[in-house]
Every structure is written in structure tokens, then in C-alpha cells.
């Protein structure tokens, strides 16, 4: 059912994150909503209180995250919650007070929002739920990822949202997230809305249509090699800390193996400032001196569209970042994932390509490249499956939309 022109839908997520994969999710959700009802112009609520993608690097944020990573539990939880509460008061709360009075429905998602890293999302989502509840605005949670574990304090905050009388729908992005959510609610004895937990593909599967990019591009021989700062993998992932030196050596080995097999490796990031800084450090490392002239570097993306355009120019990617892999798959490429978090398993399980997921903090370069070559042979079949998942992703967004409108 199309929305009334008097209704104002808000999409709440982290669409203005420098990690542009999050913005790609929001853009795809926005496009699905607008195509369903052209009279709708969704408002965007960035859960960090941002009004645009930041263009300058903030060393304070990076230093705070590094400090929290070094603190023992539960000290990092206590410190993290206080830092996030200050951010909520200063930035998110004023944003909500500006947007919500004219809002009649909220779609919350997607991304890995149900995670307790640094108490970031538990605090922010609790604030959103409180303000929406006070105004009796119906909410639908859509396309989110759910971490395997929550600490007790985070679980209590999430419970406030999950038990809200305004929560009309819950949809997660894969069966692993559904299973995690059901288990965590049970393990922590949390109250939860009686609505069923649905599963629909991540909205970013709609990237080809959303960004107007051809998902059946020419064979170029160019393979995107994703660069991610190892600190991010440690903070949010399941593996022990990997040194910058070891991460650079791993990237160099992957690049060397790609070159030996006739590919052109292209170093790229999803846009996060720490990843771009690590990319610069990687290029200056001794391990890459011998590869000079045989490795390309993609321009730093400044928008989700630019990120998607870069990835559309690759035959495939080898990357840690989930949405580098999702965008590659959605745009007709072959994703080879470097496992560091359970959410990677959820994606590769969904597309039926678990053999493309490389295990461990330090992947076997030759095995990763062999997986890529095997995937390229099945590219036509993978593209058909990607189109099916794109349609399922669209249907999922509209089902969540209809639950609140």
C-alpha cells in the first residue's frame, strides 16, 4: 500500500559513516521506498547524529577507539558507554528532536546494529526507541546483523527497543543473525515483542539498480584487494589482534599471487579514514616496493555511489569488509571474503558460496586466489543468484515498510 503523502518516513542507521558500505545500505533502502511510492521522501537519521559524510579525519575518535581497545573488560564497557552517552546528548538527541515531530514511521537498519562493541549501538538504539516510544511512532527493524554475543548491560539496553509497543516488525539479514537474536534474548532472559523475526537479504543486494550500474560488465582482469586497518578487525571481530606489519605482508602476498596468475590487483578501501591511512602506510612499506608499477590504487571514495562504481570495475574482490563483498556480488563480481567476524559466514552462506570464504586472521594467499579463479568460472550462475537476491531484498524492505505504514 503506498504511503499517504502526509506521512513522513525516517530511515535510521549509520548512513553518513565514513565507511561507505553503510551508506550504500541506506541508499538502497531509500531507493526501494521511493520506487514503491514516488511521493515519499524519507528523512535520514544517522545514529551518530551526523548530517553528512565527514570529509576530514578526526584523530580524537580514532584515539578514543584505540584506548577503549586497550582497556580490560568491563572497564571498556563503562568508559565506552559514557563516551557514547555524551555523543548522544550532543549530536543524536538534537537530531531526533528536530526530525521525529514530523515523522510518522521509522525503518531502523541495516548494518551490524545489534552489536555491543564499545556500547555504541546499544546506547544509540535505546535513545531512538525511547524518543520514538514517547511520540508513539511505529518502528520496523530491517536488514540488521546480530552479533554472536552481548554483554549483560548491552542486552538490557537492546531489550528496551525489542520490547517496545511501537515495534511492529523485526527483520534480520541472514539466518545466523536470526538464530543469534533468538538465543541472546533467551540467554539473557529479555522481554521481546511477540512479532516474528523475519529474514531478508541485506538491502545492498539492490546496488546494481540503485546506482544504475551494469551487473554484467566486461572481463577486465582487475581484482579489488580490500585494505582494512587491523585495529578495526580486532575491535569488532572474532580474531586476536594482527600487527600492521603482518597485515601488510598478507596484502603483499595476495597481490603477488594475483599478479602471478595474470590479474591486476587494485588496492581500495570502503572509505573509512583509518583504512585510507593504512592504505598509505601499506604503499610505503618495503613489501610493496617490489610490486611498484604492477599494483593499482583506486581513488579514495567519497560517496556510496563512488564506492559502488569502483567495485563495479573489478571482476571480483578479496576483502575483509562485508559490504565490499556484498557490492561486488550484487554488481556481478566474484567476492572472496577474508573471515574475521561471524557476519561474513552469514553472507557467504546466504549466497551458497562458503568455499569463497577464507578462514583465519592470516589467509592463505594461494588458496584465496584459487577460490577466486574457481568463482570466476561460475560467474554466470552467480549473477543469476544475485538477481534473485536483489528481488528478495526489495520485497523484504517493502514488507517492513508496510508493517509501519
C-alpha positions in Angstrom: 0.0 0.0 0.0 1.5 3.4 -0.9 2.2 5.7 1.9 0.0 8.8 2.4 1.6 12.0 1.2 1.1 13.3 4.7 3.3 10.6 6.1 7.0 11.2 6.7 9.1 8.1 6.9 12.5 8.2 8.6 15.3 5.7 7.9 17.6 5.4 11.0 21.1 3.8 10.5 24.7 4.9 10.1 24.3 6.2 6.5 26.8 9.0 7.0 29.6 6.9 8.3 32.9 7.3 6.5 32.7 3.5 6.0 30.6 4.0 2.8 29.2 0.4 2.8 26.7 1.7 5.5 25.7 4.5 3.2 25.1 2.0 0.3 22.7 0.1 2.5 20.7 3.3 3.3 20.7 4.4 -0.4 19.3 1.0 -1.4 16.5 1.1 1.2 15.7 4.7 0.2 15.5 3.8 -3.5 13.2 0.8 -2.8 10.9 3.1 -0.7 10.8 5.8 -3.4 10.1 3.4 -6.2 7.2 1.9 -4.2 5.7 5.3 -3.6 7.3 8.2 -5.6 5.6 10.7 -3.3 7.7 9.6 -0.4 10.9 11.4 0.5 12.4 9.6 3.5 14.3 11.6 6.1 17.6 10.1 7.2 18.6 9.8 10.9 22.3 9.0 11.3 22.7 7.3 14.7 25.9 9.2 15.3 24.0 12.4 14.8 25.8 13.3 11.6 24.1 15.4 8.9 26.6 14.4 6.1 29.6 12.2 5.4 32.6 13.7 7.2 35.3 14.9 4.9 38.1 15.4 7.4 39.7 12.9 9.7 39.1 13.2 13.4 42.1 11.8 15.3 40.1 12.2 18.6 37.7 9.4 17.5 40.5 7.1 16.4 42.5 7.7 19.6 39.4 7.0 21.8 38.7 3.8 20.0 42.3 2.7 20.3 42.2 3.5 24.1 39.0 1.5 24.5 40.5 -1.5 22.7 43.4 -1.5 25.3 41.2 -1.3 28.4 40.2 -4.6 30.2 36.6 -5.7 30.3 34.4 -4.4 31.9 36.3 -1.1 32.1 36.0 -0.6 28.4 32.2 -1.1 28.6 31.8 1.5 31.3 34.1 4.0 29.6 32.5 3.3 26.2 29.0 3.9 27.5 29.9 7.2 29.0 31.6 8.4 25.8 28.6 7.3 23.6 26.1 8.9 26.0 28.0 12.2 25.7 27.8 11.9 21.9 24.1 11.1 22.1 23.4 14.2 24.2 25.5 16.4 22.0 24.6 15.2 18.5 21.9 12.4 18.2 19.3 13.8 20.7 19.1 17.2 19.0 18.8 15.5 15.6 16.0 13.3 16.8 14.2 16.2 18.4 14.4 18.0 15.0 13.2 15.1 12.8 10.8 13.0 14.9 8.0 15.5 15.5 7.2 15.3 11.7 7.8 11.6 11.5 5.0 9.0 11.3 7.1 5.8 10.8 10.7 4.7 11.2 12.7 2.0 9.4 15.7 1.1 11.6 18.6 -0.6 9.7 20.5 -2.2 8.2 24.1 -3.0 9.1 25.6 -4.7 12.1 23.5 -2.6 14.5 22.9 -5.3 17.1 26.4 -5.4 18.4 27.8 -4.3 21.7 31.3 -3.1 20.5 32.2 -0.1 22.8 28.5 0.0 23.7 28.0 2.1 20.6 24.7 0.9 19.2 23.0 -0.3 22.4 23.1 3.3 23.8 22.1 4.9 20.5 19.3 2.5 19.7 17.9 2.8 23.2 17.7 6.6 22.8 16.0 6.2 19.4 13.5 3.7 20.9 12.8 6.0 23.9 12.1 9.0 21.8 10.0 7.1 19.2 8.0 5.5 22.0 7.3 8.8 23.7 5.8 10.1 20.4 4.1 6.8 19.6 5.9 6.4 16.3 5.7 2.8 14.9 9.1 1.3 14.1 10.3 -1.6 12.0 13.8 -3.1 12.4 15.0 -4.1 8.9 18.0 -5.9 7.4 20.2 -5.8 10.5 23.0 -8.1 11.5 23.2 -9.5 15.1 26.5 -10.3 16.8 27.0 -13.7 18.5 27.4 -12.3 22.0 26.2 -9.3 24.0 27.3 -8.3 27.4 24.6 -8.0 30.0 24.4 -4.2 30.0 24.1 -4.1 26.3 21.4 -6.8 26.4 19.3 -4.7 28.8 19.5 -1.7 26.5 18.6 -3.7 23.4 15.7 -5.2 25.4 14.1 -1.7 25.8 13.9 -1.4 22.0 12.9 -5.1 21.3 10.1 -4.9 23.9 8.7 -1.5 22.7 5.0 -1.4 22.0 5.9 0.6 18.9 7.9 -2.2 17.4 5.9 -3.6 14.5 8.4 -5.7 12.7 11.8 -7.3 13.1 13.8 -8.4 10.0 17.4 -9.6 10.1 19.7 -10.1 7.1 20.5 -13.8 7.4 19.6 -16.9 9.4 22.7 -16.7 11.6 21.5 -13.3 12.8 18.0 -14.6 13.5 19.5 -17.5 15.4 21.8 -15.2 17.4 18.9 -12.9 18.2 16.6 -15.7 19.4 19.4 -17.2 21.5 20.6 -13.9 23.0 17.0 -13.0 24.0 16.7 -16.4 25.7 20.1 -16.5 27.3 19.7 -13.0 28.9 16.0 -13.6 29.8 15.0 -10.5 27.9 11.5 -9.3 27.1 10.7 -9.1 23.4 7.9 -8.1 21.2 5.8 -11.0 20.0 6.3 -10.2 16.3 8.1 -12.9 14.3 11.7 -12.5 13.3 11.8 -12.4 9.5 14.9 -12.9 7.3 15.6 -10.9 4.1 18.8 -10.3 2.2 20.8 -7.2 3.0 19.4 -4.1 1.2 22.8 -3.6 -0.5 22.0 -6.6 -2.8 19.9 -4.0 -4.7 23.1 -2.0 -5.6 23.0 -2.6 -9.4 19.6 -1.0 -9.8 20.0 1.6 -7.1 23.2 3.0 -8.5 22.3 2.3 -12.2 25.4 0.1 -12.7 25.6 -2.8 -15.2 25.9 -6.1 -13.3 27.3 -7.9 -16.3 30.4 -5.8 -17.1 33.3 -6.8 -19.3 36.1 -9.1 -18.1 38.9 -6.7 -17.0 41.3 -8.9 -15.1 41.2 -6.2 -12.3 40.7 -7.6 -8.8 39.9 -5.3 -5.9 42.1 -6.0 -2.9 40.4 -4.5 0.1 42.5 -2.7 2.7 41.2 -2.6 6.2 43.1 -1.3 9.3 43.8 -4.4 11.5 42.6 -2.5 14.6 39.0 -2.5 13.2 39.1 -6.2 12.8 40.3 -6.7 16.3 37.7 -4.3 17.8 34.7 -5.8 16.1 35.8 -9.3 15.1 36.4 -12.7 16.5 40.2 -13.0 16.0 43.1 -11.9 18.0 45.0 -8.7 17.2 47.1 -8.8 14.0 50.0 -6.4 13.7 50.2 -3.8 11.0 53.3 -5.4 9.7 51.7 -8.8 9.4 48.6 -7.3 7.7 50.8 -5.5 5.1 52.8 -8.7 4.4 49.5 -10.6 3.9 48.3 -7.9 1.4 51.6 -8.1 -0.4 51.4 -11.9 -0.7 47.9 -11.7 -2.0 48.9 -9.1 -4.6 51.9 -11.2 -5.7 49.8 -14.2 -6.1 47.2 -12.3 -8.2 49.9 -10.9 -10.4 51.4 -14.4 -10.9 48.0 -15.6 -12.1 47.7 -12.8 -14.6 45.4 -10.5 -12.6 45.9 -6.8 -11.9 45.4 -6.1 -8.2 43.8 -2.8 -7.3 44.1 -1.7 -3.7 40.9 0.0 -2.4 39.0 0.8 0.8 35.4 1.4 1.8 36.3 4.9 2.7 37.0 4.7 6.4 39.7 7.2 7.4 41.7 4.6 9.3 41.6 2.3 6.3 42.8 5.1 4.0 45.6 5.9 6.4 46.6 2.2 6.5 46.5 2.1 2.7 49.0 4.9 2.5 51.2 3.1 5.0 50.9 -0.1 3.0 52.1 1.6 -0.2 55.2 2.9 1.6 56.1 -0.5 3.1 59.1 -2.4 1.8 56.9 -5.4 1.0 55.2 -3.3 -1.8 58.4 -1.8 -3.3 59.0 -4.8 -5.4 55.4 -4.6 -6.7 55.6 -1.0 -7.8 54.0 -0.4 -11.2 52.1 -3.7 -11.0 49.5 -2.7 -8.4 46.9 0.0 -9.0 45.3 2.1 -6.3 41.6 3.1 -6.5 40.8 6.7 -5.7 39.5 7.2 -2.2 35.7 7.0 -2.4 33.7 10.0 -1.2 30.2 8.6 -1.6 28.5 5.3 -1.6 27.9 5.7 -5.4 31.6 6.2 -6.0 32.4 3.1 -3.9 30.0 1.1 -5.9 31.4 2.4 -9.2 34.9 1.4 -8.2 33.8 -2.1 -7.2 31.8 -2.5 -10.4 35.0 -2.1 -12.3 36.5 -5.2 -10.7 36.0 -8.8 -11.8 36.0 -9.6 -8.1 37.3 -8.6 -4.7 39.3 -10.2 -1.9 38.3 -8.3 1.2 37.5 -8.3 4.9 34.8 -5.7 4.7 31.4 -7.3 4.4 29.9 -4.7 2.1 32.8 -4.7 -0.3 31.9 -8.4 -0.8 28.2 -7.7 -1.0 28.6 -4.9 -3.5 30.9 -7.0 -5.6 28.5 -9.8 -5.7 25.5 -7.6 -6.4 27.4 -5.9 -9.2 28.3 -9.1 -11.0 31.7 -9.7 -9.5 33.1 -12.7 -7.5 33.7 -11.9 -3.8 36.4 -13.7 -1.8 35.9 -13.0 1.8 38.6 -12.9 4.5 36.8 -14.2 7.6 37.1 -12.1 10.7 33.6 -12.0 12.1 30.6 -14.3 12.1 28.7 -11.9 9.8 31.0 -12.9 6.9 29.8 -16.5 7.3 26.2 -15.4 7.2 26.7 -13.7 3.8 28.6 -16.5 2.1 26.1 -19.0 3.5 23.2 -17.0 2.1 24.7 -16.8 -1.4 25.6 -20.5 -1.3 29.4 -19.9 -1.7 31.0 -20.8 1.5 34.0 -22.0 -0.4 34.8 -18.4 -1.3 35.3 -17.5 2.4 38.9 -17.8 3.6 39.3 -18.7 7.3 41.7 -17.2 9.8 43.3 -13.9 10.6 46.1 -14.5 8.1 44.6 -16.1 4.9 46.4 -18.4 2.6 47.1 -16.3 -0.4 47.4 -19.1 -3.0 44.1 -20.6 -1.7 42.3 -17.3 -1.8 43.4 -16.7 -5.4 42.4 -20.3 -6.4 39.0 -19.7 -4.9 38.7 -16.5 -6.9 39.6 -18.4 -10.1 37.0 -21.1 -9.4 34.4 -18.5 -8.7 35.1 -16.7 -12.0 34.2 -19.9 -13.8 30.8 -19.9 -12.2 30.2 -16.2 -12.7 27.1 -16.6 -14.9 25.3 -18.7 -12.3 26.3 -16.4 -9.5 24.9 -13.4 -11.3 21.5 -15.2 -11.7 21.5 -15.9 -7.9 22.5 -12.2 -7.3 19.5 -11.0 -9.3 17.2 -13.3 -7.3 18.6 -12.0 -4.0 18.1 -8.4 -5.2 14.4 -9.0 -5.8 14.2 -10.7 -2.4 15.9 -7.8 -0.7 13.4 -5.4 -2.3 10.5 -7.4 -1.2 11.9 -7.5 2.3 12.2 -3.8 2.5 8.6 -3.3 1.3 7.2 -5.9 3.8 8.9 -4.0 6.6 7.6 -0.7 5.2 4.1 -2.0 5.1 4.2 -3.1 8.7 4.5 0.6 9.9 2.6 2.4 7.1 
